[in-house]
């Protein structure tokens, strides 16, 4: 099994070599002017899309974060109870 | 479930990045196929800015992260000495 890092590096280098071959005319492909512009900007476009996807994931996880407020209330109550019981048995809190 | 403010901020982030994604896709992928005379071109700046603005944001963001790390490290140093 190849490590994940090398899988990504292999994929990235294959993609970038195809991109370099297209942009610097190592293969004879005729592009129209608008197609060429898209090919040149494509890796950058992917980068921006990845950034946007990461932002969406962060926002979604913040929005649906499970922060268990009832459990926190319950825990605070239990701490209070424990403190009361300990003070009634002569324990001093600093 | 998250509390009210967290939920608001989270959905705002999702909404904002979806808008950015749609706008950028139209700008970079679709707009080269639209005629220069069409009025939709008034809504989008020159294609140079499609590279320049994200690049600037990236550089500024990295600077911000770097300065944040530096300030936190400097601030936490005196505390370590007392320990």
Backbone of each chain as nested JSON, in Angstrom:
{
  "chains": [
    {"id": "A", "residues": [
      {"number": 1, "name": "UNK", "atoms": {"N": [0.846, -1.213, 0.0], "CA": [0.0, 0.0, 0.0], "C": [0.872, 1.25, 0.0]}},
      {"number": 2, "name": "UNK", "atoms": {"N": [0.623, 2.145, -0.961], "CA": [1.384, 3.391, -1.032], "C": [0.833, 4.36, 0.02]}},
      {"number": 3, "name": "UNK", "atoms": {"N": [1.705, 5.095, 0.73], "CA": [1.191, 6.079, 1.693], "C": [0.345, 7.151, 1.018]}},
      {"number": 4, "name": "UNK", "atoms": {"N": [-0.574, 7.697, 1.785], "CA": [-1.492, 8.702, 1.236], "C": [-0.745, 9.886, 0.626]}},
      {"number": 5, "name": "UNK", "atoms": {"N": [0.359, 10.304, 1.297], "CA": [1.121, 11.456, 0.791], "C": [1.588, 11.21, -0.628]}},
      {"number": 6, "name": "UNK", "atoms": {"N": [2.128, 9.971, -0.877], "CA": [2.653, 9.705, -2.204], "C": [1.54, 9.54, -3.223]}},
      {"number": 7, "name": "UNK", "atoms": {"N": [0.386, 8.999, -2.776], "CA": [-0.754, 8.951, -3.695], "C": [-1.106, 10.347, -4.183]}},
      {"number": 8, "name": "UNK", "atoms": {"N": [-1.173, 11.282, -3.229], "CA": [-1.522, 12.66, -3.601], "C": [-0.438, 13.275, -4.47]}},
      {"number": 9, "name": "UNK", "atoms": {"N": [0.846, 13.035, -4.11], "CA": [1.945, 13.61, -4.901], "C": [1.937, 13.066, -6.321]}},
      {"number": 10, "name": "UNK", "atoms": {"N": [1.67, 11.734, -6.462], "CA": [1.631, 11.142, -7.806], "C": [0.5, 11.764, -8.61]}},
      {"number": 11, "name": "UNK", "atoms": {"N": [-0.688, 11.842, -7.986], "CA": [-1.823, 12.438, -8.682], "C": [-1.526, 13.862, -9.103]}},
      {"number": 12, "name": "UNK", "atoms": {"N": [-0.945, 14.631, -8.161], "CA": [-0.635, 16.038, -8.435], "C": [0.373, 16.172, -9.566]}},
      {"number": 13, "name": "UNK", "atoms": {"N": [1.418, 15.3, -9.552], "CA": [2.447, 15.446, -10.592], "C": [1.906, 15.027, -11.957]}},
      {"number": 14, "name": "UNK", "atoms": {"N": [1.029, 13.985, -11.985], "CA": [0.41, 13.601, -13.264], "C": [-0.416, 14.76, -13.807]}},
      {"number": 15, "name": "UNK", "atoms": {"N": [-1.242, 15.338, -12.907], "CA": [-2.088, 16.46, -13.331], "C": [-1.25, 17.634, -13.825]}},
      {"number": 16, "name": "UNK", "atoms": {"N": [-0.194, 17.972, -13.049], "CA": [0.61, 19.136, -13.423], "C": [1.401, 18.889, -14.703]}},
      {"number": 17, "name": "UNK", "atoms": {"N": [1.834, 17.601, -14.945], "CA": [2.57, 17.36, -16.19], "C": [1.639, 17.478, -17.394]}},
      {"number": 18, "name": "UNK", "atoms": {"N": [0.385, 16.989, -17.241], "CA": [-0.581, 17.18, -18.332], "C": [-0.797, 18.671, -18.573]}},
      {"number": 19, "name": "UNK", "atoms": {"N": [-0.931, 19.421, -17.456], "CA": [-1.185, 20.859, -17.568], "C": [-0.016, 21.581, -18.249]}},
      {"number": 20, "name": "UNK", "atoms": {"N": [1.225, 21.239, -17.8], "CA": [2.413, 21.875, -18.397], "C": [2.508, 21.53, -19.88]}},
      {"number": 21, "name": "UNK", "atoms": {"N": [2.23, 20.236, -20.215], "CA": [2.282, 19.834, -21.622], "C": [1.296, 20.631, -22.458]}},
      {"number": 22, "name": "UNK", "atoms": {"N": [0.113, 20.882, -21.902], "CA": [-0.887, 21.636, -22.66], "C": [-0.512, 23.107, -22.776]}},
      {"number": 23, "name": "UNK", "atoms": {"N": [-0.053, 23.688, -21.64], "CA": [0.173, 25.13, -21.635], "C": [1.396, 25.507, -22.472]}},
      {"number": 24, "name": "UNK", "atoms": {"N": [2.476, 24.7, -22.362], "CA": [3.701, 25.049, -23.079], "C": [3.829, 24.327, -24.415]}},
      {"number": 25, "name": "UNK", "atoms": {"N": [2.696, 23.837, -24.942], "CA": [2.632, 23.304, -26.314], "C": [3.551, 22.114, -26.568]}},
      {"number": 26, "name": "UNK", "atoms": {"N": [3.658, 21.19, -25.581], "CA": [4.413, 19.972, -25.854], "C": [3.574, 18.974, -26.627]}},
      {"number": 27, "name": "UNK", "atoms": {"N": [2.263, 19.129, -26.583], "CA": [1.406, 18.304, -27.433], "C": [0.684, 19.235, -28.395]}},
      {"number": 28, "name": "UNK", "atoms": {"N": [0.437, 18.751, -29.596], "CA": [-0.175, 19.62, -30.598], "C": [-1.694, 19.582, -30.462]}},
      {"number": 29, "name": "UNK", "atoms": {"N": [-2.207, 20.409, -29.573], "CA": [-3.649, 20.546, -29.462], "C": [-3.995, 21.988, -29.794]}},
      {"number": 30, "name": "UNK", "atoms": {"N": [-4.935, 22.151, -30.709], "CA": [-5.346, 23.516, -31.072], "C": [-6.447, 23.965, -30.128]}},
      {"number": 31, "name": "UNK", "atoms": {"N": [-6.183, 25.075, -29.42], "CA": [-7.217, 25.636, -28.549], "C": [-7.718, 26.932, -29.147]}},
      {"number": 32, "name": "UNK", "atoms": {"N": [-9.008, 27.176, -28.942], "CA": [-9.492, 28.527, -29.216], "C": [-9.014, 29.424, -28.081]}},
      {"number": 33, "name": "UNK", "atoms": {"N": [-9.155, 30.73, -28.241], "CA": [-8.597, 31.657, -27.259], "C": [-9.249, 31.476, -25.879]}},
      {"number": 34, "name": "UNK", "atoms": {"N": [-10.583, 31.285, -25.866], "CA": [-11.262, 31.15, -24.575], "C": [-10.915, 29.817, -23.919]}},
      {"number": 35, "name": "UNK", "atoms": {"N": [-10.791, 28.742, -24.721], "CA": [-10.406, 27.456, -24.147], "C": [-9.016, 27.529, -23.531]}},
      {"number": 36, "name": "UNK", "atoms": {"N": [-8.093, 28.208, -24.212], "CA": [-6.73, 28.325, -23.707], "C": [-6.708, 29.036, -22.363]}},
      {"number": 37, "name": "UNK", "atoms": {"N": [-7.508, 30.093, -22.282], "CA": [-7.56, 30.827, -21.016], "C": [-8.037, 29.929, -19.88]}},
      {"number": 38, "name": "UNK", "atoms": {"N": [-9.038, 29.103, -20.146], "CA": [-9.539, 28.203, -19.103], "C": [-8.469, 27.183, -18.726]}},
      {"number": 39, "name": "UNK", "atoms": {"N": [-7.773, 26.634, -19.72], "CA": [-6.73, 25.638, -19.417], "C": [-5.64, 26.262, -18.562]}},
      {"number": 40, "name": "UNK", "atoms": {"N": [-5.241, 27.502, -18.895], "CA": [-4.178, 28.161, -18.128], "C": [-4.625, 28.388, -16.696]}},
      {"number": 41, "name": "UNK", "atoms": {"N": [-5.876, 28.785, -16.503], "CA": [-6.333, 29.123, -15.154], "C": [-6.813, 27.912, -14.357]}},
      {"number": 42, "name": "UNK", "atoms": {"N": [-6.87, 26.716, -14.986], "CA": [-7.565, 25.61, -14.338], "C": [-6.982, 25.177, -12.987]}},
      {"number": 43, "name": "UNK", "atoms": {"N": [-5.647, 24.993, -12.826], "CA": [-5.125, 24.622, -11.506], "C": [-5.462, 25.659, -10.444]}},
      {"number": 44, "name": "UNK", "atoms": {"N": [-5.383, 26.919, -10.845], "CA": [-5.727, 27.985, -9.898], "C": [-7.204, 27.921, -9.52]}},
      {"number": 45, "name": "UNK", "atoms": {"N": [-8.039, 27.629, -10.523], "CA": [-9.466, 27.489, -10.258], "C": [-9.712, 26.359, -9.263]}},
      {"number": 46, "name": "UNK", "atoms": {"N": [-9.016, 25.222, -9.465], "CA": [-9.176, 24.096, -8.543], "C": [-8.773, 24.494, -7.127]}},
      {"number": 47, "name": "UNK", "atoms": {"N": [-7.687, 25.27, -7.011], "CA": [-7.225, 25.732, -5.698], "C": [-8.304, 26.562, -5.004]}},
      {"number": 48, "name": "UNK", "atoms": {"N": [-8.895, 27.508, -5.758], "CA": [-9.938, 28.366, -5.178], "C": [-11.154, 27.535, -4.796]}},
      {"number": 49, "name": "UNK", "atoms": {"N": [-11.517, 26.554, -5.648], "CA": [-12.654, 25.69, -5.329], "C": [-12.387, 24.889, -4.061]}},
      {"number": 50, "name": "UNK", "atoms": {"N": [-11.136, 24.414, -3.906], "CA": [-10.794, 23.678, -2.691], "C": [-10.919, 24.573, -1.461]}},
      {"number": 51, "name": "UNK", "atoms": {"N": [-10.458, 25.835, -1.586], "CA": [-10.586, 26.776, -0.469], "C": [-12.057, 26.992, -0.12]}},
      {"number": 52, "name": "UNK", "atoms": {"N": [-12.898, 27.18, -1.159], "CA": [-14.322, 27.377, -0.906], "C": [-14.952, 26.166, -0.256]}},
      {"number": 53, "name": "UNK", "atoms": {"N": [-14.568, 24.961, -0.725], "CA": [-15.099, 23.729, -0.134], "C": [-14.698, 23.632, 1.339]}},
      {"number": 54, "name": "UNK", "atoms": {"N": [-13.438, 23.982, 1.643], "CA": [-12.991, 23.91, 3.045], "C": [-13.8, 24.873, 3.911]}},
      {"number": 55, "name": "UNK", "atoms": {"N": [-14.042, 26.086, 3.386], "CA": [-14.826, 27.065, 4.136], "C": [-16.24, 26.541, 4.383]}},
      {"number": 56, "name": "UNK", "atoms": {"N": [-16.835, 25.912, 3.348], "CA": [-18.19, 25.371, 3.507], "C": [-18.2, 24.297, 4.587]}},
      {"number": 57, "name": "UNK", "atoms": {"N": [-17.197, 23.42, 4.569], "CA": [-17.148, 22.348, 5.572], "C": [-17.017, 22.938, 6.975]}},
      {"number": 58, "name": "UNK", "atoms": {"N": [-16.116, 23.948, 7.124], "CA": [-15.94, 24.572, 8.441], "C": [-17.251, 25.194, 8.914]}},
      {"number": 59, "name": "UNK", "atoms": {"N": [-17.91, 25.946, 8.014], "CA": [-19.17, 26.594, 8.394], "C": [-20.227, 25.59, 8.767]}},
      {"number": 60, "name": "UNK", "atoms": {"N": [-20.325, 24.497, 7.984], "CA": [-21.345, 23.491, 8.256], "C": [-21.092, 22.821, 9.598]}},
      {"number": 61, "name": "UNK", "atoms": {"N": [-19.816, 22.513, 9.882], "CA": [-19.494, 21.861, 11.163], "C": [-19.739, 22.801, 12.339]}},
      {"number": 62, "name": "UNK", "atoms": {"N": [-19.469, 24.117, 12.132], "CA": [-19.769, 25.073, 13.209], "C": [-21.271, 25.13, 13.439]}},
      {"number": 63, "name": "UNK", "atoms": {"N": [-22.05, 25.139, 12.336], "CA": [-23.495, 25.294, 12.459], "C": [-24.136, 24.088, 13.121]}},
      {"number": 64, "name": "UNK", "atoms": {"N": [-23.609, 22.888, 12.862], "CA": [-24.237, 21.687, 13.419], "C": [-23.39, 21.089, 14.533]}},
      {"number": 65, "name": "UNK", "atoms": {"N": [-22.616, 21.952, 15.231], "CA": [-21.756, 21.458, 16.298], "C": [-22.595, 20.963, 17.469]}},
      {"number": 66, "name": "UNK", "atoms": {"N": [-22.231, 19.8, 18.003], "CA": [-23.007, 19.192, 19.08], "C": [-22.419, 19.624, 20.418]}},
      {"number": 67, "name": "UNK", "atoms": {"N": [-22.989, 20.669, 21.046], "CA": [-22.346, 21.173, 22.265], "C": [-23.053, 20.777, 23.565]}},
      {"number": 68, "name": "UNK", "atoms": {"N": [-24.052, 19.91, 23.518], "CA": [-24.604, 19.216, 24.708], "C": [-24.839, 20.148, 25.895]}},
      {"number": 69, "name": "UNK", "atoms": {"N": [-25.735, 21.134, 25.746], "CA": [-25.925, 22.071, 26.848], "C": [-26.612, 21.428, 28.054]}},
      {"number": 70, "name": "UNK", "atoms": {"N": [-27.548, 20.491, 27.786], "CA": [-28.236, 19.836, 28.901], "C": [-27.247, 19.05, 29.74]}},
      {"number": 71, "name": "UNK", "atoms": {"N": [-26.34, 18.35, 29.064], "CA": [-25.345, 17.557, 29.778], "C": [-24.469, 18.468, 30.634]}},
      {"number": 72, "name": "UNK", "atoms": {"N": [-24.139, 19.666, 30.105], "CA": [-23.316, 20.604, 30.869], "C": [-24.049, 21.071, 32.125]}},
      {"number": 73, "name": "UNK", "atoms": {"N": [-25.362, 21.383, 31.982], "CA": [-26.157, 21.78, 33.152], "C": [-26.163, 20.659, 34.196]}},
      {"number": 74, "name": "UNK", "atoms": {"N": [-26.371, 19.439, 33.716], "CA": [-26.432, 18.302, 34.618], "C": [-25.122, 18.133, 35.369]}},
      {"number": 75, "name": "UNK", "atoms": {"N": [-24.011, 18.282, 34.615], "CA": [-22.7, 18.122, 35.227], "C": [-22.465, 19.199, 36.279]}},
      {"number": 76, "name": "UNK", "atoms": {"N": [-22.874, 20.454, 35.983], "CA": [-22.699, 21.534, 36.96], "C": [-23.479, 21.238, 38.236]}},
      {"number": 77, "name": "UNK", "atoms": {"N": [-24.726, 20.703, 38.045], "CA": [-25.548, 20.381, 39.202], "C": [-24.89, 19.302, 40.053]}},
      {"number": 78, "name": "UNK", "atoms": {"N": [-24.328, 18.308, 39.37], "CA": [-23.678, 17.219, 40.105], "C": [-22.455, 17.726, 40.858]}},
      {"number": 79, "name": "UNK", "atoms": {"N": [-21.709, 18.674, 40.26], "CA": [-20.554, 19.242, 40.958], "C": [-21.014, 19.973, 42.214]}},
      {"number": 80, "name": "UNK", "atoms": {"N": [-22.091, 20.748, 42.076], "CA": [-22.642, 21.454, 43.234], "C": [-23.024, 20.474, 44.338]}},
      {"number": 81, "name": "UNK", "atoms": {"N": [-23.722, 19.401, 43.95], "CA": [-24.139, 18.402, 44.941], "C": [-22.947, 17.8, 45.655]}},
      {"number": 82, "name": "UNK", "atoms": {"N": [-21.926, 17.46, 44.861], "CA": [-20.737, 16.841, 45.452], "C": [-20.06, 17.8, 46.422]}},
      {"number": 83, "name": "UNK", "atoms": {"N": [-20.001, 19.099, 46.03], "CA": [-19.381, 20.091, 46.913], "C": [-20.149, 20.205, 48.217]}},
      {"number": 84, "name": "UNK", "atoms": {"N": [-21.489, 20.246, 48.108], "CA": [-22.297, 20.356, 49.316], "C": [-22.062, 19.175, 50.246]}},
      {"number": 85, "name": "UNK", "atoms": {"N": [-22.031, 17.975, 49.639], "CA": [-21.843, 16.79, 50.474], "C": [-20.478, 16.814, 51.153]}},
      {"number": 86, "name": "UNK", "atoms": {"N": [-19.437, 17.237, 50.38], "CA": [-18.095, 17.274, 50.966], "C": [-18.001, 18.3, 52.072]}},
      {"number": 87, "name": "UNK", "atoms": {"N": [-18.651, 19.501, 51.879], "CA": [-18.583, 20.515, 52.948], "C": [-19.327, 20.036, 54.18]}},
      {"number": 88, "name": "UNK", "atoms": {"N": [-20.434, 19.279, 53.99], "CA": [-21.167, 18.797, 55.148], "C": [-20.349, 17.771, 55.916]}},
      {"number": 89, "name": "UNK", "atoms": {"N": [-19.378, 17.139, 55.266], "CA": [-18.514, 16.191, 55.974], "C": [-17.222, 16.841, 56.447]}},
      {"number": 90, "name": "UNK", "atoms": {"N": [-17.118, 18.189, 56.331], "CA": [-15.979, 18.882, 56.908], "C": [-14.814, 19.124, 55.969]}},
      {"number": 91, "name": "UNK", "atoms": {"N": [-15.049, 19.058, 54.652], "CA": [-13.974, 19.364, 53.71], "C": [-14.014, 20.833, 53.37]}},
      {"number": 92, "name": "UNK", "atoms": {"N": [-12.825, 21.491, 53.36], "CA": [-12.805, 22.924, 53.055], "C": [-12.281, 23.156, 51.645]}},
      {"number": 93, "name": "UNK", "atoms": {"N": [-13.049, 23.907, 50.829], "CA": [-12.582, 24.287, 49.493], "C": [-11.813, 25.593, 49.581]}},
      {"number": 94, "name": "UNK", "atoms": {"N": [-10.701, 25.682, 48.868], "CA": [-9.95, 26.934, 48.905], "C": [-10.447, 27.877, 47.84]}}
    ]},
    {"id": "B", "residues": [
      {"number": 1, "name": "UNK", "atoms": {"N": [-27.423, 20.184, 19.538], "CA": [-27.367, 21.275, 18.543], "C": [-26.529, 22.441, 19.037]}},
      {"number": 2, "name": "UNK", "atoms": {"N": [-25.985, 23.169, 18.103], "CA": [-25.177, 24.345, 18.449], "C": [-26.085, 25.468, 18.943]}},
      {"number": 3, "name": "UNK", "atoms": {"N": [-25.505, 26.39, 19.7], "CA": [-26.301, 27.511, 20.193], "C": [-26.533, 28.513, 19.052]}},
      {"number": 4, "name": "UNK", "atoms": {"N": [-27.434, 29.49, 19.307], "CA": [-27.924, 30.369, 18.242], "C": [-26.848, 31.088, 17.456]}},
      {"number": 5, "name": "UNK", "atoms": {"N": [-25.878, 31.675, 18.187], "CA": [-24.85, 32.475, 17.506], "C": [-23.952, 31.605, 16.619]}},
      {"number": 6, "name": "UNK", "atoms": {"N": [-23.567, 30.44, 17.15], "CA": [-22.724, 29.532, 16.366], "C": [-23.42, 29.122, 15.086]}},
      {"number": 7, "name": "UNK", "atoms": {"N": [-24.754, 28.803, 15.235], "CA": [-25.503, 28.355, 14.064], "C": [-25.539, 29.457, 13.01]}},
      {"number": 8, "name": "UNK", "atoms": {"N": [-25.771, 30.705, 13.47], "CA": [-25.832, 31.845, 12.541], "C": [-24.509, 32.019, 11.8]}},
      {"number": 9, "name": "UNK", "atoms": {"N": [-23.403, 32.022, 12.576], "CA": [-22.079, 32.209, 11.961], "C": [-21.791, 31.092, 10.982]}},
      {"number": 10, "name": "UNK", "atoms": {"N": [-22.121, 29.842, 11.374], "CA": [-21.854, 28.696, 10.512], "C": [-22.601, 28.784, 9.196]}},
      {"number": 11, "name": "UNK", "atoms": {"N": [-23.912, 29.075, 9.27], "CA": [-24.687, 29.14, 8.024], "C": [-24.268, 30.331, 7.184]}},
      {"number": 12, "name": "UNK", "atoms": {"N": [-23.849, 31.449, 7.837], "CA": [-23.329, 32.599, 7.075], "C": [-22.083, 32.184, 6.298]}},
      {"number": 13, "name": "UNK", "atoms": {"N": [-21.194, 31.419, 6.952], "CA": [-19.974, 30.953, 6.268], "C": [-20.326, 30.088, 5.071]}},
      {"number": 14, "name": "UNK", "atoms": {"N": [-21.267, 29.139, 5.279], "CA": [-21.678, 28.253, 4.184], "C": [-22.243, 29.075, 3.032]}},
      {"number": 15, "name": "UNK", "atoms": {"N": [-23.125, 30.027, 3.368], "CA": [-23.764, 30.865, 2.352], "C": [-22.723, 31.678, 1.583]}},
      {"number": 16, "name": "UNK", "atoms": {"N": [-21.823, 32.331, 2.331], "CA": [-20.803, 33.193, 1.72], "C": [-19.902, 32.396, 0.779]}},
      {"number": 17, "name": "UNK", "atoms": {"N": [-19.448, 31.214, 1.242], "CA": [-18.531, 30.465, 0.379], "C": [-19.263, 29.88, -0.818]}},
      {"number": 18, "name": "UNK", "atoms": {"N": [-20.558, 29.561, -0.677], "CA": [-21.304, 29.108, -1.852], "C": [-21.399, 30.223, -2.886]}},
      {"number": 19, "name": "UNK", "atoms": {"N": [-21.652, 31.456, -2.407], "CA": [-21.719, 32.597, -3.322], "C": [-20.38, 32.767, -4.039]}},
      {"number": 20, "name": "UNK", "atoms": {"N": [-19.278, 32.714, -3.263], "CA": [-17.951, 32.862, -3.858], "C": [-17.72, 31.785, -4.911]}},
      {"number": 21, "name": "UNK", "atoms": {"N": [-18.078, 30.533, -4.571], "CA": [-17.882, 29.414, -5.493], "C": [-18.649, 29.644, -6.793]}},
      {"number": 22, "name": "UNK", "atoms": {"N": [-19.936, 30.017, -6.698], "CA": [-20.753, 30.206, -7.903], "C": [-20.2, 31.366, -8.739]}},
      {"number": 23, "name": "UNK", "atoms": {"N": [-19.89, 32.482, -8.073], "CA": [-19.395, 33.663, -8.781], "C": [-18.089, 33.352, -9.495]}},
      {"number": 24, "name": "UNK", "atoms": {"N": [-17.181, 32.673, -8.79], "CA": [-15.869, 32.391, -9.37], "C": [-15.989, 31.416, -10.537]}},
      {"number": 25, "name": "UNK", "atoms": {"N": [-16.883, 30.413, -10.4], "CA": [-17.075, 29.458, -11.5], "C": [-17.599, 30.173, -12.742]}},
      {"number": 26, "name": "UNK", "atoms": {"N": [-18.602, 31.031, -12.569], "CA": [-19.123, 31.78, -13.719], "C": [-18.021, 32.633, -14.33]}},
      {"number": 27, "name": "UNK", "atoms": {"N": [-17.243, 33.283, -13.45], "CA": [-16.216, 34.218, -13.896], "C": [-15.146, 33.52, -14.733]}},
      {"number": 28, "name": "UNK", "atoms": {"N": [-14.622, 32.38, -14.217], "CA": [-13.454, 31.752, -14.836], "C": [-13.851, 30.736, -15.906]}},
      {"number": 29, "name": "UNK", "atoms": {"N": [-14.912, 29.954, -15.668], "CA": [-15.213, 28.838, -16.571], "C": [-16.225, 29.232, -17.657]}},
      {"number": 30, "name": "UNK", "atoms": {"N": [-17.255, 29.991, -17.279], "CA": [-18.331, 30.239, -18.246], "C": [-18.098, 31.508, -19.055]}},
      {"number": 31, "name": "UNK", "atoms": {"N": [-17.58, 32.559, -18.389], "CA": [-17.505, 33.861, -19.048], "C": [-16.628, 33.913, -20.307]}},
      {"number": 32, "name": "UNK", "atoms": {"N": [-15.528, 33.109, -20.418], "CA": [-14.769, 33.158, -21.679], "C": [-15.59, 32.768, -22.905]}},
      {"number": 33, "name": "UNK", "atoms": {"N": [-16.692, 32.02, -22.719], "CA": [-17.497, 31.616, -23.865], "C": [-18.587, 32.621, -24.2]}},
      {"number": 34, "name": "UNK", "atoms": {"N": [-18.733, 33.654, -23.375], "CA": [-19.768, 34.644, -23.619], "C": [-19.164, 35.793, -24.43]}},
      {"number": 35, "name": "UNK", "atoms": {"N": [-19.931, 36.291, -25.36], "CA": [-19.434, 37.374, -26.214], "C": [-19.054, 38.603, -25.398]}},
      {"number": 36, "name": "UNK", "atoms": {"N": [-18.025, 39.306, -25.884], "CA": [-17.554, 40.493, -25.177], "C": [-18.624, 41.592, -25.116]}},
      {"number": 37, "name": "UNK", "atoms": {"N": [-19.573, 41.557, -26.07], "CA": [-20.559, 42.64, -26.118], "C": [-21.688, 42.433, -25.119]}},
      {"number": 38, "name": "UNK", "atoms": {"N": [-21.806, 41.197, -24.59], "CA": [-22.918, 40.931, -23.674], "C": [-22.805, 41.778, -22.415]}},
      {"number": 39, "name": "UNK", "atoms": {"N": [-23.973, 42.142, -21.856], "CA": [-23.965, 43.051, -20.705], "C": [-23.483, 42.395, -19.432]}},
      {"number": 40, "name": "UNK", "atoms": {"N": [-23.48, 41.03, -19.404], "CA": [-23.07, 40.321, -18.186], "C": [-21.615, 40.642, -17.836]}},
      {"number": 41, "name": "UNK", "atoms": {"N": [-20.824, 41.078, -18.819], "CA": [-19.415, 41.396, -18.559], "C": [-19.254, 42.585, -17.624]}},
      {"number": 42, "name": "UNK", "atoms": {"N": [-20.303, 43.411, -17.501], "CA": [-20.206, 44.539, -16.565], "C": [-20.158, 44.064, -15.117]}},
      {"number": 43, "name": "UNK", "atoms": {"N": [-20.67, 42.85, -14.847], "CA": [-20.733, 42.351, -13.476], "C": [-19.409, 41.765, -13.002]}},
      {"number": 44, "name": "UNK", "atoms": {"N": [-18.482, 41.535, -13.935], "CA": [-17.24, 40.866, -13.553], "C": [-16.041, 41.73, -13.928]}},
      {"number": 45, "name": "UNK", "atoms": {"N": [-15.043, 41.855, -13.029], "CA": [-13.822, 42.603, -13.367], "C": [-12.987, 41.829, -14.389]}},
      {"number": 46, "name": "UNK", "atoms": {"N": [-11.874, 42.416, -14.793], "CA": [-10.957, 41.777, -15.74], "C": [-10.483, 40.431, -15.215]}},
      {"number": 47, "name": "UNK", "atoms": {"N": [-10.131, 39.515, -16.138], "CA": [-9.754, 38.158, -15.748], "C": [-8.461, 38.145, -14.923]}},
      {"number": 48, "name": "UNK", "atoms": {"N": [-7.631, 39.211, -15.045], "CA": [-6.391, 39.264, -14.254], "C": [-6.718, 39.211, -12.762]}},
      {"number": 49, "name": "UNK", "atoms": {"N": [-7.815, 39.876, -12.387], "CA": [-8.167, 39.92, -10.969], "C": [-8.654, 38.564, -10.452]}},
      {"number": 50, "name": "UNK", "atoms": {"N": [-9.036, 37.647, -11.362], "CA": [-9.417, 36.3, -10.925], "C": [-8.224, 35.569, -10.336]}},
      {"number": 51, "name": "UNK", "atoms": {"N": [-7.01, 35.975, -10.722], "CA": [-5.812, 35.404, -10.11], "C": [-5.319, 36.308, -8.986]}},
      {"number": 52, "name": "UNK", "atoms": {"N": [-5.353, 37.647, -9.232], "CA": [-4.73, 38.586, -8.292], "C": [-5.439, 38.612, -6.938]}},
      {"number": 53, "name": "UNK", "atoms": {"N": [-6.779, 38.617, -6.945], "CA": [-7.497, 38.749, -5.672], "C": [-7.292, 37.524, -4.76]}},
      {"number": 54, "name": "UNK", "atoms": {"N": [-7.488, 36.276, -5.272], "CA": [-7.205, 35.131, -4.394], "C": [-5.755, 35.078, -3.924]}},
      {"number": 55, "name": "UNK", "atoms": {"N": [-4.824, 35.465, -4.817], "CA": [-3.407, 35.468, -4.439], "C": [-3.155, 36.44, -3.293]}},
      {"number": 56, "name": "UNK", "atoms": {"N": [-3.715, 37.652, -3.422], "CA": [-3.576, 38.653, -2.355], "C": [-4.187, 38.138, -1.051]}},
      {"number": 57, "name": "UNK", "atoms": {"N": [-5.4, 37.536, -1.175], "CA": [-6.048, 37.012, 0.025], "C": [-5.186, 35.943, 0.686]}},
      {"number": 58, "name": "UNK", "atoms": {"N": [-4.584, 35.066, -0.152], "CA": [-3.742, 34.021, 0.401], "C": [-2.537, 34.582, 1.124]}},
      {"number": 59, "name": "UNK", "atoms": {"N": [-1.866, 35.561, 0.492], "CA": [-0.678, 36.153, 1.109], "C": [-1.055, 36.855, 2.413]}},
      {"number": 60, "name": "UNK", "atoms": {"N": [-2.131, 37.651, 2.367], "CA": [-2.56, 38.356, 3.577], "C": [-2.961, 37.376, 4.676]}},
      {"number": 61, "name": "UNK", "atoms": {"N": [-3.656, 36.283, 4.27], "CA": [-4.07, 35.283, 5.257], "C": [-2.876, 34.617, 5.905]}},
      {"number": 62, "name": "UNK", "atoms": {"N": [-1.866, 34.247, 5.091], "CA": [-0.668, 33.618, 5.653], "C": [0.06, 34.582, 6.581]}},
      {"number": 63, "name": "UNK", "atoms": {"N": [0.115, 35.882, 6.175], "CA": [0.743, 36.892, 7.041], "C": [0.004, 36.985, 8.369]}},
      {"number": 64, "name": "UNK", "atoms": {"N": [-1.326, 36.981, 8.291], "CA": [-2.135, 37.066, 9.516], "C": [-1.878, 35.877, 10.422]}},
      {"number": 65, "name": "UNK", "atoms": {"N": [-1.871, 34.659, 9.816], "CA": [-1.627, 33.455, 10.623], "C": [-0.235, 33.513, 11.255]}},
      {"number": 66, "name": "UNK", "atoms": {"N": [0.77, 33.942, 10.442], "CA": [2.135, 34.036, 10.959], "C": [2.257, 35.013, 12.105]}},
      {"number": 67, "name": "UNK", "atoms": {"N": [1.642, 36.209, 11.929], "CA": [1.741, 37.211, 12.993], "C": [0.991, 36.745, 14.237]}},
      {"number": 68, "name": "UNK", "atoms": {"N": [-0.125, 36.03, 14.026], "CA": [-0.866, 35.489, 15.173], "C": [-0.009, 34.514, 15.959]}},
      {"number": 69, "name": "UNK", "atoms": {"N": [0.669, 33.593, 15.231], "CA": [1.526, 32.611, 15.909], "C": [2.651, 33.319, 16.662]}},
      {"number": 70, "name": "UNK", "atoms": {"N": [3.27, 34.326, 16.005], "CA": [4.385, 35.044, 16.639], "C": [3.918, 35.742, 17.913]}},
      {"number": 71, "name": "UNK", "atoms": {"N": [2.768, 36.442, 17.836], "CA": [2.307, 37.166, 19.03], "C": [1.96, 36.196, 20.155]}},
      {"number": 72, "name": "UNK", "atoms": {"N": [1.326, 35.048, 19.817], "CA": [1.003, 34.095, 20.877], "C": [2.259, 33.515, 21.502]}},
      {"number": 73, "name": "UNK", "atoms": {"N": [3.261, 33.219, 20.662], "CA": [4.507, 32.671, 21.2], "C": [5.178, 33.68, 22.119]}},
      {"number": 74, "name": "UNK", "atoms": {"N": [5.226, 34.962, 21.678], "CA": [5.872, 35.99, 22.494], "C": [5.128, 36.175, 23.813]}},
      {"number": 75, "name": "UNK", "atoms": {"N": [3.775, 36.096, 23.739], "CA": [3.0, 36.342, 24.944], "C": [3.128, 35.19, 25.938]}},
      {"number": 76, "name": "UNK", "atoms": {"N": [3.289, 33.946, 25.412], "CA": [3.316, 32.81, 26.33], "C": [4.696, 32.587, 26.921]}},
      {"number": 77, "name": "UNK", "atoms": {"N": [5.718, 33.284, 26.419], "CA": [7.083, 33.025, 26.878], "C": [7.318, 33.399, 28.354]}},
      {"number": 78, "name": "UNK", "atoms": {"N": [6.919, 34.615, 28.818], "CA": [7.157, 34.951, 30.213], "C": [6.489, 33.979, 31.172]}},
      {"number": 79, "name": "UNK", "atoms": {"N": [5.324, 33.44, 30.765], "CA": [4.615, 32.505, 31.615], "C": [5.446, 31.237, 31.834]}},
      {"number": 80, "name": "UNK", "atoms": {"N": [6.12, 30.777, 30.755], "CA": [6.916, 29.565, 30.861], "C": [8.065, 29.732, 31.842]}},
      {"number": 81, "name": "UNK", "atoms": {"N": [8.65, 30.949, 31.882], "CA": [9.802, 31.162, 32.743], "C": [9.43, 31.045, 34.217]}},
      {"number": 82, "name": "UNK", "atoms": {"N": [8.213, 31.474, 34.576], "CA": [7.817, 31.42, 35.971], "C": [7.543, 29.991, 36.412]}},
      {"number": 83, "name": "UNK", "atoms": {"N": [7.246, 29.1, 35.471], "CA": [6.896, 27.733, 35.853], "C": [8.114, 26.957, 36.373]}}
    ]}
  ]
}
